[in-house]
């Protein structure tokens, strides 16, 4: 149980103060819908780059990376590092110049410019669905953590409030805080807050990892990681290194290249060159992020497992017996990772091999409790809240931009005043927050798995990647071909859900993973590859049978037809391509240390 001191509450209050101050400070800059939805396209590259990273460190990632480290060992580092960095570099070098140069406000609007209204509407609906689920997952993750850690119990007990109200009140307060600064300052407030949240998370996790390395020792941590890798699926050694990197690449490429929650950060840059630099800056920062977030998992496993112990001491001839009672979940777990208890019996649930099932999601939060003393624990709780708010804010700003720009303005009410669209965007943000709370409530009600929600979003949005690549690199791709391919890809991604109604087991249905599991990344990757492949095949076949657009209409929408900005001559090592190559080589070198 977390016992917060006055200093901890002060840290939390300071964090909330700065979060709201950013929104209040930027309120005066929001005069048009462009200011609200695109931050006026005025932000420097470093702000966009750090926000690019912070958006990707929402509650699912903050908790999920540590959980993956406890579940799969060091292979999780390769999964999140080498799996992510190539996608980030590709987005910076090839995609952002086209996204930004087309003057599209959203990714669906870019696809609409390239392929027409039908593809725009379908892609907008997919992004809205994944954004709502993502925001709900962020709130759901924090609900589980705060309930397990009993962070705010003492505050509620002091005011005579019922413990059952702790989770809903905490979620409502966090969602309200996010909504307030988004309504005040729009996308700019969200991005500046995401930069603040990045530094808060780094300030909390870095000392914890260093203390864990010092306390447990590298050999014990490495041994715990190796044991986790042996329990998990896949291969050890270099084979596992390659497999983890490939799985991460398949799962993350569509996220970095098509997910508007991330790309809106770079599209808010002040010019095309800054927009291109933002993902490259993010990739450079990301070199160390997976190490920082994954290591808490093996460190938590390497800690001593709590056990109920009895102490006998004597004072002035009086003998005192003291019992330190460890919770049953902690006693049945490993290190600081508790076991999963059966709600009906209170006994640990068993895996197929007879071992206790572990609640890996608690690895990072329990490590924060273990190493951060009173007075600094508030920093750890602020880091958890930062992850929640970062993911929720990114989802809300993406939802109000996509709905306003891609559905409301072109199809519901055209040619309205700019003030009208600004009001619609703000009301949409309110609706997005309510939908996120509803999704969170559904997840809590049905006991969905956090990692399964993330996999669900990955599978649902993956077919967009094939459509984007065809539009950017193949002149012959047509609007009917793109729409048919996207529809076929989405249907293929949803096919396992249909099969899951007629066959049991997670292999047939990633929807089944929401209530059972654990999720199998290999099966998800196969589903994604099938959806991408069918999208390519159908789009190719239909495009060859339909009339292609004149090349003049494709100017600025394809890589080969995009205008090249005039640049002063510079040495090869100062070019973006050289920076990208250096980042990739460094990533491989860092990851080889954990083979």
C-alpha positions as CSV (number, residue, x, y, z in Angstrom):
1,X,0.0,0.0,0.0
2,X,1.3,3.4,-0.9
3,X,1.5,5.9,2.0
4,X,1.8,9.4,0.6
5,X,3.4,12.0,2.8
6,X,2.9,15.8,2.7
7,X,5.9,16.1,0.4
8,X,4.3,13.6,-2.0
9,X,1.0,15.4,-2.1
10,X,3.0,18.7,-2.8
11,X,4.8,17.1,-5.8
12,X,1.4,16.0,-7.2
13,X,-0.1,19.4,-6.7
14,X,2.9,21.1,-8.4
15,X,2.5,18.7,-11.3
16,X,-1.2,19.5,-11.6
17,X,-0.5,23.2,-11.3
18,X,1.9,23.2,-14.2
19,X,-0.4,21.0,-16.3
20,X,-3.2,23.5,-15.9
21,X,-0.9,26.5,-16.2
22,X,0.1,25.4,-19.7
23,X,-3.5,25.4,-20.8
24,X,-4.2,28.8,-19.2
25,X,-1.1,30.3,-20.7
26,X,-1.9,29.1,-24.3
27,X,-5.6,30.0,-24.1
28,X,-5.0,33.4,-25.6
29,X,-3.2,32.0,-28.6
30,X,-6.3,30.0,-29.7
31,X,-8.3,32.2,-32.0
32,X,-9.0,30.0,-35.0
33,X,-9.7,26.3,-35.6
34,X,-6.2,26.0,-37.1
35,X,-4.7,27.3,-33.8
36,X,-6.8,24.8,-31.9
37,X,-6.5,21.7,-34.1
38,X,-3.0,22.2,-35.5
39,X,-1.3,24.4,-32.9
40,X,-1.1,27.0,-35.7
41,X,1.6,24.9,-37.2
42,X,4.1,27.0,-35.3
43,X,6.0,24.6,-32.9
44,X,9.8,24.0,-33.1
45,X,11.2,20.6,-34.0
46,X,12.4,19.6,-30.6
47,X,9.0,20.2,-29.0
48,X,7.4,18.1,-31.7
49,X,10.1,15.4,-31.4
50,X,9.7,15.0,-27.6
51,X,5.9,15.1,-27.9
52,X,6.3,12.4,-30.6
53,X,8.0,10.2,-27.9
54,X,5.7,11.1,-25.1
55,X,2.5,10.3,-27.0
56,X,4.0,6.8,-27.4
57,X,4.6,6.5,-23.6
58,X,1.0,6.4,-22.5
59,X,-0.3,4.2,-19.8
60,X,-0.3,1.1,-22.0
61,X,3.4,1.5,-22.9
62,X,4.5,2.8,-19.5
63,X,3.1,-0.3,-17.8
64,X,3.3,-2.7,-20.8
65,X,7.0,-2.3,-21.4
66,X,7.9,-3.2,-17.8
67,X,5.3,-6.1,-18.0
68,X,6.9,-7.4,-21.2
69,X,10.4,-7.2,-19.5
70,X,9.1,-9.3,-16.6
71,X,7.3,-11.7,-19.0
72,X,9.8,-12.1,-21.9
73,X,13.1,-10.8,-20.4
74,X,15.5,-8.7,-22.5
75,X,13.8,-9.7,-25.7
76,X,11.3,-7.1,-24.9
77,X,14.0,-4.5,-25.5
78,X,14.6,-5.7,-29.0
79,X,10.9,-5.8,-29.6
80,X,10.3,-2.2,-28.6
81,X,13.6,-0.8,-29.8
82,X,14.5,-2.4,-33.1
83,X,10.9,-2.9,-33.8
84,X,10.0,0.8,-33.4
85,X,13.1,2.8,-34.6
86,X,12.9,1.8,-38.3
87,X,9.3,2.8,-38.5
88,X,10.1,6.2,-36.9
89,X,13.0,6.8,-39.3
90,X,10.8,5.9,-42.3
91,X,8.1,8.3,-41.1
92,X,10.6,11.1,-40.8
93,X,12.5,10.5,-44.1
94,X,9.6,9.7,-46.4
95,X,6.1,10.2,-45.0
96,X,6.3,13.5,-43.1
97,X,7.4,15.6,-46.1
98,X,4.3,14.4,-47.9
99,X,1.9,14.6,-45.0
100,X,3.1,18.1,-44.2
101,X,3.6,19.3,-47.8
102,X,0.1,18.4,-48.8
103,X,-1.4,20.8,-46.3
104,X,-3.7,18.0,-45.1
105,X,-4.8,18.5,-41.5
106,X,-5.1,14.8,-40.8
107,X,-4.0,11.5,-42.2
108,X,-7.6,10.7,-43.5
109,X,-7.6,14.1,-45.2
110,X,-4.3,13.2,-47.0
111,X,-5.8,9.9,-48.1
112,X,-8.9,11.8,-49.3
113,X,-6.7,14.1,-51.4
114,X,-5.0,11.0,-52.9
115,X,-7.9,8.5,-53.2
116,X,-11.2,10.4,-52.7
117,X,-14.0,10.5,-50.2
118,X,-14.7,6.8,-49.6
119,X,-11.2,6.0,-48.5
120,X,-11.2,9.2,-46.4
121,X,-14.3,8.2,-44.5
122,X,-13.3,4.6,-43.9
123,X,-9.8,5.6,-42.6
124,X,-11.4,8.3,-40.4
125,X,-13.7,5.8,-38.8
126,X,-10.9,3.4,-38.1
127,X,-8.8,6.1,-36.5
128,X,-11.7,7.3,-34.4
129,X,-12.4,3.7,-33.2
130,X,-8.7,3.1,-32.3
131,X,-8.4,6.5,-30.6
132,X,-11.4,5.9,-28.4
133,X,-10.2,2.4,-27.4
134,X,-6.7,3.8,-26.7
135,X,-8.0,6.6,-24.4
136,X,-10.2,4.0,-22.7
137,X,-7.2,1.7,-22.3
138,X,-5.2,4.5,-20.7
139,X,-7.9,5.2,-18.1
140,X,-8.4,1.5,-17.6
141,X,-4.7,0.9,-16.9
142,X,-4.6,3.6,-14.3
143,X,-7.8,2.3,-12.7
144,X,-6.2,-1.1,-12.2
145,X,-3.0,0.4,-10.8
146,X,-4.6,2.8,-8.4
147,X,-7.0,0.2,-7.1
148,X,-4.1,-2.3,-6.6
149,X,-1.7,0.2,-4.9
150,X,-4.4,1.8,-2.8
151,X,-2.8,5.2,-3.5
152,X,-5.7,7.4,-2.5
153,X,-7.3,5.2,0.2
154,X,-6.0,7.3,3.1
155,X,-7.4,10.5,1.5
156,X,-10.8,9.0,1.1
157,X,-10.9,7.4,4.5
158,X,-10.0,10.7,6.1
159,X,-13.0,12.4,4.5
160,X,-15.4,9.5,5.2
161,X,-15.8,8.5,1.6
162,X,-16.6,4.9,0.5
163,X,-13.6,2.9,-0.9
164,X,-15.7,1.8,-3.8
165,X,-15.7,5.4,-5.1
166,X,-11.9,5.7,-5.2
167,X,-11.5,4.4,-8.8
168,X,-14.3,6.3,-10.5
169,X,-13.4,9.6,-8.7
170,X,-9.7,9.2,-9.6
171,X,-10.6,8.5,-13.3
172,X,-13.0,11.4,-13.5
173,X,-10.5,13.8,-11.9
174,X,-7.7,12.8,-14.3
175,X,-10.0,12.9,-17.4
176,X,-11.3,16.3,-16.3
177,X,-7.8,17.7,-15.9
178,X,-6.9,16.5,-19.4
179,X,-10.1,17.8,-20.9
180,X,-9.6,21.2,-19.2
181,X,-6.2,21.9,-20.7
182,X,-7.2,20.5,-24.1
183,X,-10.2,22.8,-24.2
184,X,-8.2,25.8,-23.2
185,X,-5.1,25.4,-25.3
186,X,-6.0,22.8,-28.0
187,X,-3.3,20.7,-29.5
188,X,-0.5,23.1,-28.5
189,X,-1.4,22.6,-24.8
190,X,-1.5,18.9,-25.2
191,X,1.9,18.8,-26.9
192,X,3.6,21.1,-24.3
193,X,2.0,18.9,-21.5
194,X,3.4,15.8,-23.2
195,X,6.9,17.3,-23.1
196,X,6.4,18.0,-19.4
197,X,5.1,14.5,-18.9
198,X,8.1,13.0,-20.7
199,X,10.5,14.7,-18.2
200,X,8.4,13.7,-15.2
201,X,8.4,10.0,-16.3
202,X,12.2,10.1,-16.9
203,X,12.8,11.8,-13.6
204,X,10.8,9.1,-11.8
205,X,12.1,6.0,-13.7
206,X,15.8,6.8,-14.1
207,X,16.7,6.8,-10.4
208,X,14.5,3.7,-9.8
209,X,16.3,1.7,-12.6
210,X,19.7,2.9,-11.3
211,X,18.8,1.9,-7.7
212,X,17.5,-1.4,-8.9
213,X,20.7,-2.2,-10.8
214,X,22.8,-1.3,-7.8
215,X,20.6,-3.1,-5.3
216,X,20.0,-6.4,-7.1
217,X,23.2,-6.6,-9.2
218,X,23.5,-7.1,-12.9
219,X,24.0,-10.9,-12.6
220,X,20.8,-11.4,-10.7
221,X,18.8,-9.2,-13.1
222,X,20.3,-11.0,-16.1
223,X,19.4,-14.3,-14.6
224,X,15.8,-13.2,-13.9
225,X,15.5,-12.0,-17.5
226,X,16.9,-15.3,-18.8
227,X,14.4,-17.2,-16.8
228,X,11.6,-15.0,-18.1
229,X,12.8,-15.6,-21.7
230,X,12.7,-19.4,-21.1
231,X,9.2,-19.3,-19.9
232,X,8.0,-17.2,-22.8
233,X,7.5,-18.3,-26.4
234,X,10.2,-17.9,-29.0
235,X,13.9,-18.6,-29.2
236,X,16.9,-17.7,-27.0
237,X,20.1,-16.1,-28.1
238,X,20.5,-14.4,-31.5
239,X,17.4,-16.2,-32.9
240,X,15.3,-14.6,-30.3
241,X,17.0,-11.2,-30.9
242,X,15.9,-11.4,-34.6
243,X,12.5,-12.7,-33.9
244,X,11.7,-10.0,-31.3
245,X,12.9,-7.3,-33.7
246,X,10.8,-8.6,-36.6
247,X,7.7,-9.0,-34.4
248,X,8.1,-5.4,-33.1
249,X,8.6,-4.1,-36.6
250,X,5.5,-5.7,-37.9
251,X,3.4,-4.5,-35.0
252,X,4.7,-1.0,-34.7
253,X,5.3,0.2,-38.3
254,X,1.6,1.0,-39.0
255,X,1.5,2.8,-35.6
256,X,4.4,5.2,-36.4
257,X,3.4,5.8,-40.0
258,X,-0.4,6.0,-40.0
259,X,-1.6,6.6,-36.4
260,X,-2.7,10.2,-36.3
261,X,-2.4,10.3,-32.5
262,X,1.4,10.3,-33.1
263,X,1.7,12.0,-36.4
264,X,-0.3,15.1,-35.3
265,X,2.7,16.0,-33.2
266,X,5.0,16.3,-36.2
267,X,2.3,17.9,-38.4
268,X,2.1,20.8,-35.9
269,X,5.7,21.8,-36.6
270,X,6.5,25.3,-37.9
271,X,7.8,24.2,-41.3
272,X,8.4,21.1,-43.5
273,X,12.0,20.7,-42.3
274,X,11.0,20.7,-38.7
275,X,8.2,18.2,-39.4
276,X,10.8,15.9,-40.9
277,X,13.2,16.3,-38.0
278,X,10.6,15.6,-35.4
279,X,10.4,11.7,-35.9
280,X,14.3,11.7,-36.3
281,X,14.7,13.5,-32.9
282,X,12.1,11.1,-31.4
283,X,14.1,8.1,-32.8
284,X,17.3,9.4,-31.2
285,X,15.6,9.7,-27.8
286,X,14.0,6.3,-28.3
287,X,17.4,4.7,-28.3
288,X,17.3,4.6,-24.5
289,X,13.6,4.7,-23.8
290,X,13.0,0.9,-24.1
291,X,15.9,0.2,-21.9
292,X,14.6,2.6,-19.3
293,X,11.0,1.1,-19.4
294,X,11.8,-2.6,-19.9
295,X,14.5,-3.0,-17.3
296,X,12.0,-2.5,-14.4
297,X,10.5,-5.9,-15.3
298,X,13.6,-8.0,-14.8
299,X,14.6,-5.9,-11.8
300,X,11.2,-6.5,-10.2
301,X,11.7,-10.3,-10.7
302,X,15.2,-10.2,-9.1
303,X,14.0,-8.6,-5.9
304,X,13.3,-10.9,-2.9
305,X,9.8,-12.3,-2.8
306,X,7.8,-11.0,0.2
307,X,6.9,-13.6,2.8
308,X,5.0,-13.4,6.1
309,X,7.7,-13.2,8.8
310,X,7.7,-13.1,12.6
311,X,10.1,-11.0,14.6
312,X,10.9,-11.4,18.3
313,X,12.5,-8.6,20.2
314,X,13.1,-7.9,23.9
315,X,12.9,-4.5,25.5
316,X,13.5,-4.0,29.3
317,X,12.7,-7.7,29.9
318,X,9.5,-7.6,27.9
319,X,9.3,-9.9,24.8
320,X,7.5,-8.5,21.8
321,X,6.3,-10.7,18.9
322,X,5.7,-8.8,15.7
323,X,4.3,-10.3,12.5
324,X,4.9,-8.7,9.1
325,X,2.1,-10.1,7.0
326,X,2.6,-10.3,3.3
327,X,-0.5,-10.2,1.0
328,X,-1.3,-13.6,-0.5
329,X,-0.7,-12.3,-4.0
330,X,2.7,-11.0,-3.2
331,X,3.7,-14.2,-1.3
332,X,2.6,-16.4,-4.3
333,X,4.4,-14.1,-6.8
334,X,8.0,-13.7,-7.8
335,X,10.1,-10.7,-6.5
336,X,7.9,-7.6,-6.7
337,X,5.6,-9.2,-9.3
338,X,2.4,-10.5,-7.6
339,X,0.4,-13.5,-8.5
340,X,-3.0,-13.4,-10.1
341,X,-5.6,-14.5,-7.5
342,X,-8.9,-16.2,-8.3
343,X,-11.6,-13.8,-7.1
344,X,-13.8,-16.7,-6.0
345,X,-11.3,-18.7,-4.0
346,X,-8.5,-16.2,-3.2
347,X,-5.9,-18.7,-4.4
348,X,-3.4,-18.1,-7.1
349,X,-4.4,-19.0,-10.6
350,X,-2.2,-21.6,-12.3
351,X,-0.6,-21.6,-15.8
352,X,-0.6,-24.6,-18.1
353,X,2.8,-25.7,-16.6
354,X,1.5,-25.6,-13.1
355,X,3.3,-22.4,-12.1
356,X,1.4,-19.4,-10.6
357,X,0.2,-16.8,-13.1
358,X,1.9,-13.5,-12.5
359,X,0.3,-10.0,-12.8
360,X,3.2,-8.6,-14.9
361,X,1.5,-5.2,-15.2
362,X,2.3,-4.5,-11.6
363,X,6.1,-4.8,-12.1
364,X,6.8,-1.1,-12.8
365,X,4.3,0.3,-10.1
366,X,5.6,-2.0,-7.4
367,X,9.2,-1.1,-8.3
368,X,8.4,2.6,-7.8
369,X,6.9,1.8,-4.4
370,X,9.9,-0.3,-3.5
371,X,12.7,2.2,-4.3
372,X,11.0,5.7,-3.9
373,X,10.9,6.7,-0.3
374,X,8.3,8.9,1.2
375,X,8.7,12.4,-0.1
376,X,9.7,11.1,-3.6
377,X,6.9,8.6,-4.0
378,X,4.7,11.4,-5.2
379,X,7.1,11.7,-8.2
380,X,6.4,8.1,-9.1
381,X,2.6,8.5,-8.8
382,X,3.0,11.7,-11.0
383,X,4.8,9.6,-13.6
384,X,1.9,7.1,-13.6
385,X,-0.6,9.9,-14.0
386,X,1.6,11.5,-16.7
387,X,1.4,8.3,-18.7
388,X,-2.4,8.3,-18.3
389,X,-2.8,11.9,-19.4
390,X,-0.3,11.7,-22.2
391,X,-2.2,8.8,-23.9
392,X,-5.6,10.3,-23.1
393,X,-4.8,13.8,-24.4
394,X,-3.3,12.4,-27.6
395,X,-6.4,10.4,-28.3
396,X,-8.8,13.3,-27.5
397,X,-6.9,15.7,-29.7
398,X,-6.8,13.2,-32.6
399,X,-10.6,12.5,-32.2
400,X,-11.7,16.1,-32.3
401,X,-9.4,16.8,-35.3
402,X,-10.5,13.7,-37.3
403,X,-14.2,14.2,-36.6
404,X,-14.2,17.9,-37.3
405,X,-12.0,17.9,-40.4
406,X,-12.9,14.6,-42.0
407,X,-16.6,13.9,-41.1
408,X,-18.3,17.1,-39.9
409,X,-16.9,19.8,-42.2
410,X,-17.0,17.9,-45.5
411,X,-20.2,15.9,-45.0
412,X,-22.4,17.4,-42.3
413,X,-22.1,21.1,-42.5
414,X,-19.9,22.7,-45.2
415,X,-19.0,26.3,-45.5
416,X,-19.8,27.2,-41.9
417,X,-17.8,29.9,-40.1
418,X,-14.4,29.1,-38.6
419,X,-15.8,29.9,-35.2
420,X,-18.4,27.2,-35.7
421,X,-15.8,24.6,-36.5
422,X,-13.8,25.6,-33.4
423,X,-16.9,25.1,-31.2
424,X,-17.6,21.7,-32.8
425,X,-14.0,20.7,-32.1
426,X,-14.3,21.6,-28.5
427,X,-17.6,19.8,-28.1
428,X,-16.1,16.8,-29.8
429,X,-13.3,16.8,-27.2
430,X,-16.0,16.6,-24.5
431,X,-17.7,13.7,-26.3
432,X,-14.3,12.0,-26.7
433,X,-13.6,12.1,-23.0
434,X,-17.0,10.7,-22.2
435,X,-16.5,7.9,-24.8
436,X,-13.1,7.1,-23.3
437,X,-14.7,6.8,-19.8
438,X,-17.3,4.5,-21.3
439,X,-14.7,2.3,-22.9
440,X,-12.8,2.2,-19.6
441,X,-16.0,1.2,-17.8
442,X,-16.6,-1.6,-20.3
443,X,-13.0,-2.9,-19.9
444,X,-13.4,-2.9,-16.1
445,X,-16.9,-4.6,-16.4
446,X,-15.8,-7.4,-18.7
447,X,-12.2,-7.8,-17.3
448,X,-10.4,-7.2,-20.6
449,X,-6.7,-7.5,-20.7
450,X,-4.7,-4.3,-21.2
451,X,-2.2,-5.8,-23.7
452,X,-5.2,-7.2,-25.7
453,X,-6.7,-3.7,-26.1
454,X,-3.3,-2.6,-27.5
455,X,-3.2,-5.6,-29.9
456,X,-6.8,-4.9,-30.9
457,X,-5.9,-1.3,-32.0
458,X,-2.8,-2.5,-33.8
459,X,-4.7,-5.1,-35.8
460,X,-7.6,-2.7,-36.6
461,X,-5.3,0.1,-37.9
462,X,-2.7,-2.0,-39.7
463,X,-4.4,-2.1,-43.1
464,X,-4.1,1.7,-43.3
465,X,-0.3,1.2,-43.8
466,X,-0.8,-0.6,-47.1
467,X,-3.1,2.1,-48.4
468,X,-0.7,4.9,-47.4
469,X,2.3,3.1,-49.0
470,X,0.4,2.5,-52.3
471,X,-0.7,6.1,-52.4
472,X,2.7,7.5,-51.8
473,X,4.9,5.2,-54.0
474,X,2.7,3.7,-56.8
475,X,1.3,6.1,-59.4
476,X,-1.0,3.5,-60.8
477,X,-2.9,3.1,-57.6
478,X,-6.5,4.3,-58.1
479,X,-9.3,5.4,-55.8
480,X,-11.5,2.3,-56.4
481,X,-8.4,0.1,-55.9
482,X,-7.4,1.8,-52.6
483,X,-11.0,1.6,-51.2
484,X,-11.4,-2.1,-52.2
485,X,-8.0,-2.9,-50.7
486,X,-8.6,-1.1,-47.5
487,X,-12.0,-2.7,-47.1
488,X,-10.5,-6.2,-47.8
489,X,-7.7,-5.5,-45.3
490,X,-10.1,-4.4,-42.5
491,X,-12.3,-7.5,-43.2
492,X,-9.2,-9.7,-43.0
493,X,-8.2,-8.1,-39.7
494,X,-11.7,-8.7,-38.3
495,X,-11.9,-12.3,-39.6
496,X,-10.3,-13.9,-36.4
497,X,-13.1,-12.2,-34.4
498,X,-15.7,-14.1,-36.5
499,X,-13.7,-17.3,-36.3
500,X,-13.5,-16.9,-32.6
501,X,-17.2,-17.4,-32.3
502,X,-17.0,-20.8,-33.7
503,X,-13.6,-22.0,-32.4
504,X,-12.2,-21.6,-28.9
505,X,-8.7,-20.5,-28.0
506,X,-6.7,-17.3,-28.5
507,X,-5.1,-18.6,-31.7
508,X,-8.4,-18.0,-33.5
509,X,-9.4,-14.8,-32.0
510,X,-7.6,-11.8,-30.6
511,X,-11.0,-10.7,-29.3
512,X,-10.9,-13.7,-27.0
513,X,-7.7,-12.3,-25.5
514,X,-9.7,-9.5,-23.9
515,X,-11.1,-12.0,-21.3
516,X,-8.5,-14.8,-21.6
517,X,-4.9,-14.8,-22.6
518,X,-2.2,-14.0,-22.6
519,X,-2.0,-12.3,-26.0
520,X,0.2,-14.0,-28.5
521,X,2.3,-11.5,-30.5
522,X,3.1,-14.1,-33.2
523,X,-0.6,-14.6,-33.9
524,X,-1.3,-10.9,-34.1
525,X,1.6,-10.4,-36.5
526,X,0.2,-13.1,-38.7
527,X,-3.2,-11.4,-38.7
528,X,-1.5,-8.1,-39.5
529,X,0.6,-9.5,-42.4
530,X,-2.5,-11.2,-43.8
531,X,-4.5,-7.9,-43.7
532,X,-1.6,-6.0,-45.3
533,X,-1.0,-8.7,-48.0
534,X,-4.7,-8.9,-49.0
535,X,-4.9,-5.1,-49.1
536,X,-1.9,-4.9,-51.5
537,X,-3.3,-7.7,-53.7
538,X,-6.8,-6.4,-54.0
539,X,-5.7,-2.8,-54.5
540,X,-3.2,-3.9,-57.1
541,X,-5.8,-6.0,-59.0
542,X,-8.6,-3.4,-58.9
543,X,-6.2,-0.5,-59.8
544,X,-5.1,-2.3,-62.9
545,X,-8.7,-2.5,-64.1
546,X,-9.6,1.1,-63.3
547,X,-8.5,4.4,-64.7
548,X,-5.5,6.0,-63.1
549,X,-5.5,9.7,-62.1
550,X,-3.5,12.1,-64.3
551,X,0.0,12.7,-63.1
552,X,-0.7,16.4,-62.7
553,X,-3.3,15.7,-60.0
554,X,-0.8,13.7,-58.0
555,X,1.8,16.5,-57.6
556,X,2.7,16.8,-53.9
557,X,0.9,13.6,-53.0
558,X,3.6,11.1,-54.0
559,X,7.2,10.7,-53.1
560,X,8.5,10.8,-56.7
561,X,6.3,13.9,-57.5
562,X,6.9,15.9,-54.3
563,X,8.7,19.2,-54.6
564,X,12.2,19.1,-53.2
565,X,13.0,22.1,-51.0
566,X,16.1,24.1,-51.9
567,X,18.9,23.4,-49.4
568,X,22.3,24.9,-49.0
569,X,25.1,22.4,-49.8
570,X,26.2,20.4,-46.7
571,X,28.5,17.5,-46.0
572,X,27.0,14.1,-46.2
573,X,27.2,13.5,-42.4
574,X,24.8,16.5,-41.8
575,X,22.1,15.1,-44.0
576,X,18.9,13.5,-42.5
577,X,19.7,10.2,-44.2
578,X,23.1,10.0,-42.4
579,X,21.5,10.8,-39.1
580,X,19.0,8.1,-39.6
581,X,21.7,5.6,-40.5
582,X,23.7,6.5,-37.4
583,X,20.6,6.1,-35.2
584,X,19.9,2.7,-36.6
585,X,23.5,1.5,-36.2
586,X,23.5,2.7,-32.6
587,X,20.2,1.0,-31.9
588,X,21.6,-2.3,-33.2
589,X,24.8,-1.9,-31.1
590,X,22.8,-1.1,-27.9
591,X,20.5,-4.1,-28.4
592,X,23.3,-6.5,-29.0
593,X,24.4,-5.8,-25.4
594,X,21.2,-7.6,-24.2
595,X,21.4,-10.7,-26.4
